[in-house]
Amino acid sequence: MFRKFLLALCMCALASVAVADTPSPSPQTVTPAVDKMVRAAIKTLSAKAEVDSITPAAMPGFYQVVASGHMLYVSTDGKYLFNGDLVDLTKQENVSEAAWANFRKTELAKIPASQRIVFAPPHPKYTITVFTDVTCGFCRALHEQVANFNKAGIAVEYLAWPREGLTTTAGRPTPTYTEMVSVWCAADRNAAFTAAKQGHAPKPATCTNPVKDEFNLGLKLGVDGTPTIYGPDGTVLGGYVTPDQLLQALQGGS
């Protein structure tokens, strides 16, 4: 609902911003009062919206906000909002994407290696993070290439993102969530992960695991499908890609 409402509101909000008499001064700090005001403004769109970050925007008169997997801009008086890319024309730079990448990089760095399933060469040149589902076709096709990724010097670090969600409409754990918990709880997680990708469900198992937290992290970062690949700087590198395509992206090619 939040996503649809924002998209519907976007054009109206942009028009409102355009006719504002005088923009407010560029914000310098996010005080407790500012934090409260911005959160209240976002809550008028959706009471369930989760605000994860509020920072001064590069554009005078606005705050940059990450909320429920969206990057938004809220005016310093709390009256106006827009949802879209902010481009610095002098630098020819997408400010929003750069900010998103930095936010993702910071959040992903909080996930310890022990909570990831890692396939890596001895001395990787690059490390990517992949939100994955053990049953999706493109995720399976991507994992079939993992040895070739490693040969190219790319370490692959998987995080769990059961695309069915965590619970069914009846409130029970979804089959994919249950299977991914069993993978993360297996004695040999890498072997169980590869077997699951090949259609061999792991032996049911439970333990303290990060699957729920990683799924929720994906929502926070804007993940809406699998696989979703992030580079070491937090940029989105795509979904299914070949080793050559991924290496080119990591090297900065088009």
C-alpha positions in Angstrom: 0.0 0.0 0.0 2.8 2.4 0.9 4.6 1.8 -2.4 1.4 2.4 -4.5 0.5 5.5 -2.5 3.9 7.0 -3.0 3.8 6.4 -6.8 0.4 8.0 -7.0 1.5 10.9 -4.9 4.7 11.5 -6.7 3.4 13.8 -9.5 1.3 15.8 -7.1 4.1 16.3 -4.7 6.4 17.4 -7.4 3.9 20.0 -8.6 3.5 21.2 -5.0 7.3 21.7 -4.6 7.5 23.5 -7.9 5.0 26.2 -6.9 6.4 26.8 -3.4 7.1 30.5 -2.9 10.6 30.3 -1.3 12.5 27.1 -0.4 13.4 26.7 3.2 17.1 27.0 4.1 19.3 24.0 3.5 19.1 21.9 6.7 22.4 21.5 8.5 21.6 19.0 11.3 18.8 16.5 12.2 17.7 17.6 15.6 15.3 15.6 17.7 12.6 18.0 16.7 13.4 17.5 13.0 13.4 13.8 13.4 10.0 13.9 15.0 8.6 16.2 12.3 9.9 14.1 9.4 8.6 10.8 11.0 5.2 12.4 11.5 5.2 13.5 7.8 6.0 10.0 6.6 3.3 8.5 8.9 0.6 10.6 7.2 1.3 8.4 4.1 1.3 5.1 6.0 1.1 4.4 9.7 3.2 1.2 9.0 6.0 3.0 7.3 9.4 2.4 9.0 11.8 5.3 8.8 15.4 4.1 8.7 17.5 7.2 7.9 17.0 11.0 8.0 19.9 13.2 6.7 20.2 16.6 5.2 19.6 16.5 1.4 21.9 17.9 -1.2 19.0 20.0 -2.4 18.4 23.1 -0.2 15.2 23.0 1.8 14.8 19.2 2.0 15.8 16.2 4.1 16.7 12.9 2.5 14.8 10.0 4.1 15.0 6.2 3.7 11.7 4.6 4.7 10.4 1.1 4.0 12.7 0.5 1.1 12.2 3.9 -0.5 14.3 7.0 -0.7 12.2 10.1 -0.3 12.7 13.8 0.1 10.7 15.8 2.7 10.7 19.6 2.9 12.1 21.2 6.0 8.7 22.4 7.0 7.1 19.0 6.6 4.6 20.1 3.9 6.1 18.6 0.8 7.4 15.2 -0.3 8.7 13.7 -3.5 9.8 10.3 -4.5 12.3 10.1 -7.3 15.9 10.6 -8.4 17.7 13.8 -7.4 20.3 14.7 -10.0 23.2 17.2 -9.5 23.4 18.8 -12.9 26.7 20.5 -12.3 28.3 17.2 -11.5 26.1 15.1 -13.8 25.6 12.8 -10.8 22.6 10.9 -9.6 22.7 12.0 -5.9 19.9 9.6 -4.9 21.7 6.5 -6.3 25.0 7.5 -4.6 23.2 8.0 -1.3 21.4 4.6 -1.7 24.7 2.9 -2.4 26.3 4.4 0.7 23.3 3.4 2.8 23.3 -0.2 1.5 27.1 -0.5 2.0 26.7 0.6 5.6 23.8 -1.7 6.4 25.4 -4.7 4.6 28.6 -4.3 6.6 26.7 -5.0 9.8 26.0 -8.6 8.7 28.8 -10.8 10.1 30.5 -13.4 7.8 29.1 -16.1 10.1 25.6 -15.3 9.0 26.4 -15.4 5.3 26.9 -18.4 3.1 30.1 -17.7 1.3 31.7 -19.2 -1.9 35.1 -17.5 -2.4 38.4 -18.1 -4.0 41.6 -17.9 -1.8 42.4 -14.3 -2.7 39.3 -12.6 -4.1 39.6 -9.4 -6.1 36.0 -8.5 -5.6 33.2 -9.5 -3.2 29.5 -9.3 -4.0 26.5 -9.7 -1.8 23.5 -11.6 -3.2 20.0 -11.7 -1.7 18.8 -15.2 -2.8 16.0 -17.7 -2.6 16.9 -21.4 -2.9 13.9 -22.2 -5.1 13.8 -19.4 -7.7 14.9 -20.3 -11.2 17.3 -17.4 -11.8 18.9 -17.9 -8.4 19.6 -21.5 -9.3 21.0 -20.5 -12.7 23.2 -17.9 -11.0 24.6 -20.4 -8.5 25.4 -22.8 -11.3 28.0 -20.2 -12.3 29.5 -19.8 -8.8 32.7 -21.8 -9.6 33.2 -19.5 -12.6 32.7 -16.4 -10.5 35.3 -17.7 -8.1 37.7 -18.4 -11.0 37.2 -14.8 -12.1 38.3 -13.7 -8.6 34.8 -12.9 -7.3 33.7 -14.0 -3.9 29.9 -14.6 -3.6 28.3 -13.9 -0.2 24.7 -15.0 0.0 22.0 -13.6 2.3 18.6 -15.2 2.7 15.6 -13.6 1.0 12.6 -16.1 0.7 10.6 -14.4 -1.9 7.3 -16.0 -0.6 7.9 -14.0 2.6 8.1 -15.2 6.1 4.5 -16.3 6.8 1.5 -17.4 4.8 -1.9 -15.6 5.0 -2.8 -18.2 7.7 0.2 -17.1 9.8 2.3 -20.2 9.2 6.0 -20.1 8.0 6.2 -20.2 4.2 7.7 -23.4 2.7 10.6 -21.4 1.3 11.3 -19.7 4.6 11.3 -23.1 6.3 13.6 -24.6 3.7 16.0 -21.7 4.0 16.1 -22.0 7.8 17.0 -25.6 7.4 19.8 -24.7 5.0 21.2 -22.0 7.3 21.0 -24.5 10.2 22.7 -27.4 8.4 26.0 -28.8 9.6 27.5 -28.0 6.2 25.6 -25.0 5.0 27.4 -24.6 1.7 26.7 -28.2 0.7 23.0 -27.9 1.9 22.7 -24.6 0.0 24.0 -26.1 -3.3 21.8 -29.2 -2.9 18.8 -27.0 -2.3 19.6 -25.0 -5.4 19.6 -28.3 -7.3 16.1 -29.1 -6.0 17.1 -31.4 -3.1 15.5 -30.0 0.0 17.7 -30.2 3.1 16.9 -32.2 6.2 14.5 -30.2 8.3 16.4 -28.3 11.0 16.0 -25.3 13.3 18.5 -23.2 15.2 19.2 -19.6 16.0 19.4 -18.2 12.5 19.5 -14.9 10.5 16.9 -15.7 7.8 14.2 -13.4 9.2 16.6 -10.6 9.9 18.2 -10.9 6.4 14.7 -10.9 4.8 13.8 -7.7 6.7 17.1 -6.1 5.8 16.4 -6.8 2.1 13.1 -5.0 2.5 14.9 -2.0 4.1 17.3 -1.9 1.2 14.6 -2.0 -1.5 15.0 -5.7 -2.5 11.8 -6.8 -4.4 13.0 -9.9 -6.1 15.8 -12.5 -6.3 18.6 -12.7 -7.1 19.6 -9.1 -6.2 23.3 -8.5 -6.4 25.2 -5.6 -4.7 28.8 -4.6 -5.3 31.3 -3.8 -2.6 30.3 -0.2 -2.8 26.6 -0.9 -2.3 25.6 -0.4 -6.0 23.0 -2.7 -7.6 24.7 -4.9 -10.2 21.6 -6.6 -11.4 19.8 -9.9 -11.0 21.0 -12.9 -13.1 24.3 -12.1 -14.8 27.0 -14.1 -16.4 30.5 -14.2 -14.9 31.8 -11.9 -17.8 28.9 -9.5 -17.3 29.5 -9.3 -13.6 33.3 -8.9 -13.9 32.7 -6.1 -16.4 30.3 -4.3 -14.0 32.7 -4.7 -11.1 35.5 -3.2 -13.2 33.3 -0.2 -14.1 32.4 -1.2 -17.6 29.1 -0.4 -19.2 
